């Protein structure tokens, strides 16, 4: 547990505020003007996780689409992200590229490649922004406040068509040494990057 008493002791669920009956909702037609950002946690052997986030005029966040797959190439992922974006009629920037947040680790060159993951995405029409805040504890606090604010308000809703994010939230536990167990947290990482953004 953290000394300020904000977090539960080891072994407990990290996001105790999460309630499937409240936070997981049936998909609905999201107005285009709510469309906000895509957030990506890149994985080559690990799953790549991407979600499409929308925000209504009251500051509520809706996670409306998911792409989550392991052992695939950047070509494959970029194509999938474009397909889902086209299906949603997602907004693009001037050159027709799709904007997304991505883990800053994506700027590192991969083994056997002269180009980084972010460069490879850029070339395939996904304009990634690697300036994300990766601070784990402030990120967890922010996610918790969206799940349930101090006045009891819920501000994060997840479409039930995003099963991997839902599964990760439910399976995220504190380990020993005051840190969450680093396993099955790819969607949770990009959820934090988005909410911290």
Secondary structure, DSSP 8 states (H G I E B T S, - for coil): --TTS-S--TTSBS-TT--HHHHEE------GGGEEEEEEE--SSS-EEEEEEEE-TTS-EEEEEEEEESS--HHHHHHHHHHHHHHHT----TTS-EEEEE-GGGGSB-TT-SSBHHHHHHHTTEEEE------HHHHHHHHHHHHS-TTS---EEEETT-HHHHHHHHT-BB-STTSB--SS-HHHHHHHHHHH-
